[in-house]
Amino acid sequence: MYLRQDGTGPSSDFWGTSSLSRGDVGGLLHKPQEDTSGLTFHALACGCAGCAAAASSGKDGSAVHSPSTSSQGNLTTIAAPSNDVAIDGTINPGETDFFGFNLVAGQTYMFSVYGSGATPLPDTFLYVLNGGFGLLNFDDDGGAGVNSLVTYTATYTGLHIIGVEGFSASQTGGYTLDALLQPPTDIVGDTFAGAPSLTIGTVAYGFIDAGPDGPYGPGFGEVDTYSFTAEAGMFYSFEIAGGADYNSDIFNLPAGELDTVIAIYDGDGNLVALNDDINFFGGDLGSRVGFFAEESGTYYLDVFSYQPYSGGFSITSSEINPADYDPLDSINWVSANNVQFDECNTAYVYFAEAGNDFGEGLPSFGWTDFEKQQVMKALEEYEKVLGVNYEITTDESAATFRLFTTTSASFGAYMYPQDPAFGDAQGIAAFNVDSGGWGAFPQSLEQGGYSFETILHEFGHGHGLAHPHDNGGGSEIMLGVTAAQGSYGIYDLNQGVYTVMSYNSSWETGPNGESPFTIAGVSNGWAGTLSAFDIAMLQERYGANNHYAEGNDTYTIKDVQAVGTYYETIWDTKGKDTIRYDGARNARIDLTAATLNYSPTGGGVVSFVDGIWGGFTIAAGVVIENARGGSGDDVLIGNSAKNELYGNAGDDFLMGRAGGDKLDGGADFDTASYQGSGAAVNVSLASGSGSGGDAAGDCLTNIEAVEGSAFNDTLTGNSGNNTLTGGDGNDKLDGGSGNDTLDGGDGNDTLYGGNGIDALSGGDGDDKLDGGNDNDSLSGGAGNDKLTGGNGIDTLDGGIGNDTLTGGNARDHFVFAFGDGQDRITDFKKNTDLIDLRPTDLVWSDLDSNANNKLDDADLYVSVASGDTFIDLGLANGGVGGVDVVRIDDVTNLTKDSFLFG
């Protein structure tokens, strides 16, 4: 185990789709054991300034509140809760509200308070007192968020007093106090069938009973299962709180507190979300998940706890439309001021001598020249996107940023933002030389190294950026993020390749996986620049540098994993620019700039090659015009500009999108795709041109295959061996000369093979297929199709539907299977053409039932009418008549020689 900025332990977090059983899910969950890492963990969630602020505010468990005795006369007596009791109230400055409940000895009750109303109480505190106002129990953050929840078993019968107040005396606002009696038996089952329904947006409560192992296996108790309805395209968040908070002993919870787990399944029983702890070592043993509903329907939510704990819990839920939210709000430290630059647009950096820790109470070791150089190199990344300057100063009093190196087992680095809450500490930063290889392996400080990314991260705080996984400084939590590490949020946007403020470094969900934290890997493969979200948020605060990289620049994807290979976000303001790769690996280059929303392109799209930790994304507003692949099988994707995409050697895939592009596949078999076009396209490989939709103005060279749009496309091949794919819509495909493959896709398509040995597939819809010359293969697919073989020895298979088959000249094969429908052959030539029944497994005797060696009315499953022969394949197979029938026009007395049997 190693630490970067954070001091959290591992998190059991899952978001996706899996067919895991409940027992399998139980196997995914684990708890770190006390002191197994050899590191000292603290209640702080991390080493950054935001978590340090939480500690300094008094929420470190070092003190226990006492209710104000001056308010003890404010007592409202309530009857003992036989069912749920809900009380709404308001806290004024310095006020505590008290409520009296007559409880019964031995019975268990749950008391929950949360902010509510137009102006909610922001941070609640709850007491359980005896009739003389003596403290029996208390809770600060055992409820959802910073709300309060206590499960209490009465030790005597009589008056008990519940006190409600804000965490600090100055806090005011509305609240709701809920009181519940635990039922004598478990009223919520553990099966999907009959699961009670949750109403999204409300607070619900339940109890976990002590008892034997539940469905999730050893170590886990009974399960409460609920159902809820989700709408496709919406995001859902659930938090389970069981009373444990930073005051709790995480390895030995007090009575009534739970160590909860939440699991969510879709209607088919597939696991879609799972979370154990929000922050185990921070003392938050509640559970929080968020998931994006890809399909509408009923989902199921399981709540359970580690053994041997029992007690009450709350469920809070919300439905969110991602389109209403801005991911930049998740990294904006709202309460931080901007860095102040002088009249020369310069801010100053002071490197502390050994022994100077700026009053932080930590050892201070001083700086080497290389360390200083790399810090200033990291600041160059801020200079290029903001147009500001940073200089070293030897005058501490003149410095904006005051930096020292230190050592600690509880953090990797921290920096205080320009937030007045931090007073004189603003701009102070500590960097742990024992973390991330900083001291032992200084190559970690190279651009793209692990510690270099840490420097970028900490100066992000210094400039007003926050973590996407918490609400430090008033930021929002990125949608779908439930933990500091291992939780990527919707569309996997919470990782370093999209924001260096994430604790998920580099591109952990990419095809190559997480960058290796090894001696060889510590110097490369991480973020070497600010990422797209960071650039956008910083430019929103400080303005953009619109005079950077104004020439015709080339950005080359590295082919070797070494110093200088890293993830980079391109900030480029002018010129005709190119992303290229010159090696033999398979490259994917996408010229899409970051869209800055909750979408797959929100943080940009990574251009990369297989097996290399490094590549490029493109900042919002930046236009890169060209892409060039290597000798592998590359994917090159353009944007709305006039792009030039060159595939080079290999079987490449080129998608220019709008803009009138030049698509040159280079050597080998290359594809031009218009799948994303918003209108029909007309593309001719013979003329090398396109029109309509994204094809408008395109020039195509060395392209062998074309994919159409979802509309009514016209695709034409050339003299080579082409593959034309229509996709949706009523398409017209003409292969031209050569041995072509044509696929109409959905819709009523028209396919013409032309010269050459062609393979035509109609797909769904009522299609027309004409093989043209040579020996062609025609497959109608679903729908009522018309197939014409043309010249050559052709194979015609109508597929599902009532099809009409015309073989044309030469010796043609007509293929039939059960389920094909009522098909017709218009030009069958006895002693020349063949009817292929091999897919049916029928034999000649199944048809020639009277054994006279010909098919006529005397056979059970054959009829002759008006000179035509009808063969009922369904009846011959013992099925329903009139469903699978082959009609052969103008032919009677067929013999075995006209058939192929298996």
Secondary structure, DSSP 8 states (H G I E B T S, - for coil): ---SSB------EEEEEE---HHHHHHH-----TTTTSS---SSSBSSHHHHHHHHTT-SSS------GGGTT-EEEE---SS-EEEEEEE-TT--EEEEEEE-TT-EEEEEEEE-SSSB-SSEEEEEEETTS-EEEEESSSSSTT-EEEEEE-SSSEEEEEEEEESSTT--EEEEEEEEE--SS--S-SSSTT--B--TTSEEEEEE---S-BTTBTTB---EEEEEEE-TT-EEEEEEE-S--TTS-TTS--TB---EEEEEE-TTS-EEEEES-SBTTTTB--EEEEEE-SS-EEEEEEEEEBTT--EEEEEEEEEE-GGG--GGGGSB-TT-------TTSEEEEEE--TT--TTSSS------HHHHHHHHHHHHHHHHHH--EEEE-S-GGG-SEEEEEE--SS-SEEE--S-GGGGGGTTEEEEETTSTTTTT-GGGGSTTSHHHHHHHHHHHHHTTB--TTS-GGG----TT--SSSS---GGG--STTT-TTSSS-S-TTSTT-S---STTTTTSSSB-S--HHHHHHHHHHH---TTSS-S--EEE--SS-STT--EEEE---SS--EEE--SSS-EEEE------SSSTTTT---BEETT-S-EEEE-TT----EEE--SS--EEE--SS--EEE--SSS-EEE--SS--EEE--SS--EEE-TT-SS--EEETTTTEEESGGGTT-EEES--EEE--SS--EEE--SS--EEE--SSS-EEE--SSS-EEE--SSS-EEE--SSS-EEE--SSS-EEE--SSS-EEE--SSS-EEE--SSS-EEE--SS--EEE--SS--EEE--TT--EEEESS--TTT-EEE-GGGT--HHHH-TT-SSSBSTTSTTEEEETTEEEEEHHHHTTS-TTSSEEEETT--SB-GGGEE--
